[in-house]
Amino acid sequence: MMHIDRSERVFFIASAVLLVVFALAIGISGFVYGIQVPQPFAKVNPVTIADPEKSDFPTFALPAAERIRELAPGRYEVYVLAQMWKFSPGSVNYGEPSIKIPAGSQVTFYFTSRDVQHGLKIVSADGGRHTNVNMMILPGEISRLTATFDEPGTYHMICHEYCGAAHQTMYGVLEVVNQ
Amino acid sequence: MQSAAAPTSAPSRQKPIPRRFLWGWLWALPVLLALGLAWFSIMRPVQVLPRITLAPGYALTDQNGRLLTSETMRGKIVLYSFAYAQCGATCAPTADLLRALQARLPELGAEVPIEFVTIAIDEATPEELAALAQTRGADTAVWHFASADANRLKWVVGGGFGLYFAPGPDGTYLLDQGYMLVDGAGILRAEYLRAVPDIELVMRDLRLLLQEAQHSEGPARYAYEAAHLFACYPR
């Protein structure tokens, strides 16, 4: 039988143990905690996404202000187009309207990109409050995520995937106002 | 002497299985396990529809003036659609789809009841709902029409199913197109948004839900849970 050095053997054993541990972790997270793999919400054509005539998701072709919609009291949905280097709606520095919602609202965000890969994280403007909104925005895919904003204040939507020369200027404003 | 001793010593000549050989096969187990998992998640021998979220609870009034609630529909596979009385040609494709599905339900040989609920977003009265059912050619034993007051509708359709609607001019409505497939446990399993889905797609999804419901007990259910775990969704 081929000779295997002791340290190499230990490495093999550790690798196999890790395999089993990871398999168990997947099993436990799925069967016990019900964690599922996230999937893109939908696939679209990024070239025609904002074209009212050709868009395969016409809500994205509405004017920016009309893409902030009240589904029910305290329930909103926002359709945001990301492109170099703005979020529409949201990027007030590019003349886009800010997103205004009442405190305590649950907001479902739909994001897609018209050009390159972008990222998104929503944090309060002072950086003190974080949300669970943290995702990649890919051209051709719609990402959907729901968050509840209990604390009034100004929040920033920040692109955290390098997307070109002015990437650092790409942010949007979300205002959570007292009713 | 040598020949007499030979038979008694024969059994002791059987070589024990080398421990190294056993250990060698033990190493193969995690590899086989990993290969098996990879095969299961790539080939998807068992397919399921994703468990998207809990469908909303509701209490509406149907075309007979009776209460229709989410609990009434518990244990049934339900396809929800949305309409209003004056939607006319806009809703015609939806009506065609549901009529065609209604006609093809016997094909499925369903052990779990499959029913349709069309929610009218225009606060329709039971009489208006009955008229809507008649114009749609609905078999009201399996296809229910229901509505409620504006506030409740907003909570159920907008807040619950996540479909935007708002009154438009001349009694029309701006209504996002959407169809929701909910399983017997009240879990949303498929959303068909923005367009009327192909009937074959809906039939496939109904078959998948039926298969899963039929294997919800016994050892087979673990295969279905594994299919959820490894996202074995139909392509």
Interface residues (C-beta under 8 A of the other chain):
Chain A: M1 F12 A16 L19 V20 A23 I26 G27 G30 F31 Q36 V37 Q39 A42 D56 F57 P58 T59 R69 E70 L71 A72 P73 G74 R75 E77 T108
Chain B: R20 W27 P30 L33 A34 L37 P50 R51 K154 W155 G158 G159 G160 G162 L163 Y164 D176 L193 R194 E225 H228 L229 F230 A231 Y233
